[in-house]
Amino acid sequence: MGSTSLSYKGHRYPIEVISHCVWLYFRFPLSFRDVEELMLERGVVVSHETVRRWCVKFGQGYANGLRRRRPRPGDKWHLDEVFLKIKGKQKYLWRAVGSDGTVLDILVQNRRDTAAARRFFRRLLKRTRTVPRVVVTDKLRSYGAAHREVMPSVEHRSHKGLNNRAENSHQPTRQRERAMKGFRSVGGAQRFLSGFSGISPHFRPRRHLMTATDYRAEMTARFAIWDQITGVAGRPAAA
């Protein structure tokens, strides 16, 4: 089934071109101009500004579609926060991942105090529509205070060494941050990272645990899902 929540009305480029450009940008550390050049090599003339508009318009919708296809998150969540430099000012990226490493949600905030932790907890519960059995965090005190207020019945494990899964999930973000030479605004960082955290992991199965044959089969299945949520799979075949 194709995507039912996305509208391509008014776009003169085929869905295949739009979805491919969005995939390139969110999957690889490329600039909009890089995507423009790659498409030109394939005979498709599209400006970097058009690619940017497509990523803004469709990126989050694609990410949401992929998230809806995922199984429900496990009962152990790992939470962590890292610094982001935005126009020379220090901001914080809050992230929650499941026990399998799947990113559950991200939120860029100005602070990492109790109010920020509480806001992230509430957003996380609302978006996942489930309550975990255990949350694992580092020793930031804000987590404990927010935990007691928002989810007191959930077990809270606070230990630096237990939270490597969440810390490791920041690595692709750091790679993109360097490629983009930083983010220009809190809103821009939130928009990009929200789409990025939904799209990029879909194309990053744990390859080191698979044979080459299994990896290719898994990626073929994931590309098929991508075609379904972007609407490409619902297009009639070319004559």
C-alpha positions as CSV (number, residue, x, y, z in Angstrom):
1,M,0.0,0.0,0.0
2,G,1.3,3.5,-0.9
3,S,1.5,6.4,1.5
4,T,-1.9,8.0,2.1
5,S,-0.9,11.0,4.1
6,L,1.5,12.6,1.5
7,S,0.4,14.7,-1.4
8,Y,2.6,15.3,-4.4
9,K,0.0,17.5,-6.1
10,G,1.6,20.4,-8.0
11,H,5.0,18.8,-8.3
12,R,6.2,18.4,-11.8
13,Y,8.9,15.9,-10.9
14,P,8.0,12.2,-10.6
15,I,7.6,10.7,-7.1
16,E,10.6,8.5,-7.8
17,V,12.9,11.5,-8.3
18,I,11.6,13.3,-5.1
19,S,11.9,10.3,-2.9
20,H,15.3,9.4,-4.2
21,C,16.7,12.9,-3.5
22,V,15.2,12.8,0.0
23,W,16.8,9.4,0.5
24,L,20.2,10.5,-0.6
25,Y,20.2,13.5,1.6
26,F,19.1,11.8,4.8
27,R,21.0,8.6,4.2
28,F,24.4,9.9,3.4
29,P,26.5,12.9,4.6
30,L,25.7,14.9,1.5
31,S,24.9,18.6,1.0
32,F,21.9,19.7,-1.2
33,R,24.4,20.7,-3.9
34,D,25.9,17.2,-3.7
35,V,22.5,15.7,-4.3
36,E,22.0,18.1,-7.2
37,E,25.2,16.9,-8.8
38,L,24.5,13.2,-8.3
39,M,21.1,13.7,-9.9
40,L,22.6,15.6,-12.8
41,E,25.0,12.7,-13.5
42,R,21.9,10.5,-13.9
43,G,20.4,13.0,-16.3
44,V,18.0,14.7,-13.9
45,V,18.2,18.5,-13.8
46,V,17.1,19.7,-10.4
47,S,18.4,22.6,-8.3
48,H,19.8,22.3,-4.8
49,E,17.1,24.6,-3.6
50,T,14.4,22.3,-4.9
51,V,16.0,19.4,-3.1
52,R,16.0,21.4,0.1
53,R,12.3,22.2,-0.2
54,W,11.6,18.5,-0.8
55,C,13.5,17.4,2.2
56,V,11.7,20.0,4.4
57,K,8.3,19.1,3.0
58,F,8.6,15.3,2.8
59,G,11.4,14.2,5.1
60,Q,9.4,14.2,8.3
61,G,6.4,12.5,6.6
62,Y,8.7,9.7,5.3
63,A,10.2,9.3,8.8
64,N,6.8,9.1,10.4
65,G,5.8,6.5,7.9
66,L,8.8,4.4,8.7
67,R,8.2,4.7,12.4
68,R,4.7,3.4,12.1
69,R,6.0,0.3,10.4
70,R,8.3,-0.5,13.3
71,P,7.3,-3.0,16.0
72,R,6.4,-1.6,19.4
73,P,9.5,-0.6,21.4
74,G,10.8,-3.0,24.0
75,D,10.3,-2.4,27.7
76,K,13.8,-1.0,28.4
77,W,14.7,2.5,27.2
78,H,18.0,4.2,27.2
79,L,18.1,8.0,27.4
80,D,21.0,10.4,27.0
81,E,21.7,14.0,26.1
82,V,24.7,15.6,24.2
83,F,25.8,19.2,23.5
84,L,25.1,20.9,20.2
85,K,26.7,24.1,19.2
86,I,24.2,26.3,17.3
87,K,25.4,29.8,16.3
88,G,28.1,29.5,18.9
89,K,25.6,28.8,21.7
90,Q,25.4,25.6,23.6
91,K,22.2,23.6,23.2
92,Y,21.3,20.0,24.1
93,L,20.1,17.1,22.1
94,W,18.0,14.6,24.1
95,R,17.6,11.2,22.7
96,A,15.8,7.9,23.6
97,V,16.6,4.6,22.1
98,G,15.1,1.1,22.6
99,S,16.9,-2.0,23.7
100,D,17.6,-2.9,20.1
101,G,19.2,0.6,19.3
102,T,16.1,2.0,17.5
103,V,15.8,5.7,18.0
104,L,12.4,6.4,19.8
105,D,12.5,10.1,19.8
106,I,14.8,13.2,19.9
107,L,14.3,16.7,21.2
108,V,16.6,19.7,20.9
109,Q,16.3,22.0,23.9
110,N,18.1,25.0,25.4
111,R,18.7,23.4,28.8
112,R,19.2,20.1,30.5
113,D,17.5,20.8,33.8
114,T,14.6,19.1,35.4
115,A,12.0,21.0,33.3
116,A,13.8,19.9,30.1
117,A,13.9,16.3,31.2
118,R,10.3,16.4,32.2
119,R,9.3,17.8,28.8
120,F,11.2,15.1,27.0
121,F,9.7,12.3,29.2
122,R,6.2,13.5,28.5
123,R,6.8,13.9,24.7
124,L,8.4,10.4,24.6
125,L,5.4,8.8,26.3
126,K,3.0,10.6,24.1
127,R,4.8,9.7,20.8
128,T,5.4,6.0,21.7
129,R,2.0,5.5,23.3
130,T,3.5,3.1,25.7
131,V,5.3,2.9,29.1
132,P,8.6,1.1,29.6
133,R,9.5,-1.2,32.4
134,V,13.0,0.3,32.8
135,V,14.6,3.6,31.8
136,V,18.4,3.8,31.8
137,T,20.2,7.1,32.1
138,D,23.5,8.6,33.1
139,K,23.8,10.3,36.5
140,L,22.4,13.6,35.5
141,R,20.1,14.5,38.5
142,S,17.5,16.1,36.2
143,Y,16.5,12.6,35.1
144,G,15.7,11.4,38.6
145,A,13.6,14.4,39.5
146,A,11.6,14.2,36.2
147,H,11.3,10.4,36.5
148,R,9.7,10.7,39.9
149,E,7.2,13.2,38.6
150,V,6.3,11.7,35.2
151,M,6.7,8.0,35.5
152,P,7.2,7.0,39.1
153,S,6.1,3.4,38.6
154,V,8.9,2.8,36.1
155,E,12.3,1.5,37.3
156,H,15.1,4.0,36.9
157,R,18.7,2.8,36.5
158,S,21.2,5.6,36.7
159,H,24.7,4.5,35.8
160,K,27.2,5.8,33.3
161,G,28.4,2.4,32.2
162,L,24.9,1.1,31.4
163,N,24.1,3.8,28.9
164,N,26.5,3.0,26.1
165,R,23.6,2.1,23.7
166,A,22.2,5.6,23.8
167,E,25.6,7.2,23.7
168,N,26.6,5.2,20.6
169,S,23.4,6.3,18.8
170,H,24.8,9.9,18.8
171,Q,27.6,8.9,16.4
172,P,25.7,9.3,13.1
173,T,24.4,12.6,14.3
174,R,27.9,13.8,15.0
175,Q,28.9,12.8,11.5
176,R,26.1,14.8,9.9
177,E,26.8,17.8,12.2
178,R,30.4,17.9,10.9
179,A,29.3,17.5,7.3
180,M,26.8,20.3,7.7
181,K,29.3,22.5,9.6
182,G,26.8,22.8,12.4
183,F,23.2,23.7,12.7
184,R,21.9,27.3,12.2
185,S,18.9,27.3,14.5
186,V,17.2,25.2,17.2
187,G,14.2,24.7,14.9
188,G,16.3,23.7,12.0
189,A,18.2,21.2,14.0
190,Q,15.0,19.7,15.4
191,R,13.5,19.4,11.9
192,F,16.5,17.8,10.4
193,L,17.3,15.5,13.3
194,S,13.7,14.3,13.6
195,G,13.6,13.3,10.0
196,F,17.2,12.0,10.1
197,S,16.6,9.8,13.1
198,G,13.6,8.2,11.4
199,I,15.1,7.6,8.0
200,S,18.8,6.9,8.4
201,P,18.5,4.0,10.9
202,H,16.0,2.3,8.6
203,F,18.9,1.8,6.1
204,R,21.5,0.8,8.8
205,P,20.7,-2.8,9.8
206,R,23.3,-4.4,12.0
207,R,25.4,-5.5,9.1
208,H,28.2,-7.0,11.2
209,L,25.7,-9.6,12.5
210,M,24.6,-10.7,8.9
211,T,26.1,-12.7,6.1
212,A,26.4,-10.8,2.8
213,T,23.4,-12.7,1.4
214,D,21.2,-11.9,4.4
215,Y,22.3,-8.3,4.3
216,R,21.2,-7.9,0.7
217,A,17.9,-9.6,1.4
218,E,17.3,-7.3,4.4
219,M,18.1,-4.2,2.4
220,T,15.9,-5.3,-0.4
221,A,13.0,-5.6,2.0
222,R,13.8,-2.2,3.5
223,F,13.9,-0.5,0.1
224,A,10.5,-2.1,-0.6
225,I,9.1,-0.5,2.6
226,W,10.6,2.8,1.6
227,D,8.8,2.6,-1.8
228,Q,5.5,1.9,0.0
229,I,5.7,4.7,2.5
230,T,6.8,7.3,-0.2
231,G,4.1,6.2,-2.6
232,V,6.5,4.9,-5.3
233,A,5.1,1.4,-4.9
234,G,1.7,2.6,-5.8
235,R,2.8,4.1,-9.1
236,P,1.8,2.4,-12.4
237,A,4.6,0.8,-14.3
238,A,6.1,2.9,-17.1
239,A,5.1,2.0,-20.6
